[in-house]
Amino acid sequence: MRGKGIIDYLEAAKAVKAVHPEVSFRVAGPFDTNPTALHPDELEPYIDEGTIEYLGELLPNEVQSAVEQCSAFVLPSYYGEGTPKSALEAMATGRALIVADAVGCREVVRPGENGFLVQPKNPHEIAAAMERLLFEKGLLERMGAASRRIAERVFDVNKVNAVICKSMGIEPACSADFNKPLD
């Protein structure tokens, strides 16, 4: 969907690829019927010119492998979603993040520590962040390791569930194991 910043990502990838043809960019996900969705014929030029590789719709068990094959995760979404699961998955696999400074997305990045916040609808900022990850020695690895630490310390499912349960006033039963019955 356009609100996920797909056009901004494609344009940033095109700019970086023009200068650094050895870098690869991937896009995953199905085409949607939403009126704001990108149409396949809009993606085709980027595929045909070699800017991106389109992975299509991935099965749940294929997502982790696809993320692990990437050096960084980019989600320039600007439509105000909740905390994006895709970004949390990327953090759990130790990837540096480039996300839009928008509601939901900004909560997963500590700027300069595990990634970059970029202004929404700004392919130039996305490209600049990509280039920093490419060329600042050790930055990609440091940010990826920080993402993993943050995923474990802040977004661990048991910790998140404990916070939710506490706010609901059902503290002890929930915090041990969310999947067990509450009796």
N, C-alpha and C positions, 0 to 999 in steps of 0.2 A: 504494500500500500504506500502511496505517496507520503503519507504522514510519518512513515518509518524512516523517511529521509533517503529513500532508495536513489532518487535522481541525484541528490547531493553526493552520495557515495560513488555513484557511477562517474560523475564528473570529476571527483577527486581522484579516483582510480585512473581515469583517462589522463589527467594531468601528470600524475606520478609516473605512469607507464610510458608516457612520451619521453621522459628524461631517463627513466630506469626500466628499460624493456625486460630486464631479467626478473622483475618483481611480478608475482602473480596475485590476482585478486579473485575472490570467489563470492558467489551469491547463492544462497539456499532459501528455499521456501516455495510454496505453491503460488500460482496466480489466483487471485481472488475475484469474486464477482462484485465486490463493493464498487460503487461508482468512482471512488477515488483510487482504485487499484491501477497499477501499471499493467498495460496490455503487453502480451508477448512480442508484438511487432515493435514496441518501444525498447525492449531489451535486446532484440536481435542485432542491431548495429554494434552494440558493445561486445557482443559475443563474436560476431563476424570479424570485427577489426582486431580481436584478440585482447581487448581490454580486460574482460572478465571471463571466468569459467562459470557457467550456470549449472549448479548441482541438482536443481529441481527440488521437488518435495522429498524430504528425508523422512524415513521411518524413525520413530523414537530411538531405537537402538543404533541408528546411524549417526545421530547428532554428535555424540561425544567424539567419535572418530573423526568426523569432519572438523570439529573445533580443534582437536589435538593436532591436525595437520596444518593449522594456521599459526602464524607467529603472533598475531594480534586480532582483536575483535572490534569491529566498528558498528555502532548503532547510532546513527544521527537522527533518531526519532524525535519529532517535535510536537506530537499531538497530545501529549499529557497522559501517558499511560501510567499504570502502577509500576512497581519495581519490575523491570523486564526479566523474565525467567531466562531468556537467552543470555543476558549479560551475567546472571548469576552462574549459569553453566560454564560460561567462558572463564569466569573468575575461579571456579572450582577446578578447572583444568590448568590454571596458572597462566592465563593470558593477560597481556596488557590491554587496556580498554581505551577506545576513543568513542565518546558518546556526546550527544548534544546536551547542552546545559538547559534541560527541560525537566518538568515535573516527572518524577519517577526515575528517569535516567540518571539525574545528577546525584541521587542517593547512593549509587554504587561506585562512584569515583571519588577518590581523594586526589585532587589535582597534583600532578608531579610525583605522587607516590605509586599509584597503581594504574595511572593513565592520564588522559586529557579530557577536559570538558571543552567542547567547541560551541561556538554560537550556532543556534539553529539556522538551517538554510544557508550554510556558508561552506561550500566545497573547498574554497581556498584554505580555510582553517583546518579542515579535515586533511587535506593534502599536506599541509605543513606539519601536522602532528604525525602523519604517516612517515614523512621524511625524517623527522627527529628520531622516531623509533628505528628507522633503517640505519641511521648514521651516527648516532651518539653511542659510543662504545659502552656496552653493558646495560644500557637503559632498558631495552626490551626484557632482558632477563631479570633485572631488579624489579621492574614494574610487574612482570608476571608472577614473581615470587610474592610480592606484596598483595597482589590480587588473591592468591591462594590463602595467605594469612588472614586477609579480611573476610574472605568467604567462610573460613573456619571460625573466626572469632565473632563475627557479626551476623552472618546469614545462615549459620548452621540451623537446620530445621528444628532441632530440639530446643535451641535457644529462642528461636522465633516463636515456636509454639508455647513455650513457657511464658513469654511476654504477653502473648494473646490471652492465654488462660488466666494469667494474673490480672489483666485488665478486665476480664469477665468475672473475676472473683472465684475461680475454680482452680486455684493454684496447685495443690499437691497432685491431684489425679492426672492432670494434663502434662505436667512437666517431665515426668519419668519417660513415658513413651506414648506419643500421640496416636499411634496405631492400635493400642490396647483399648478395650472397652472401658468406659468410665464407671461401670457398675451402678 
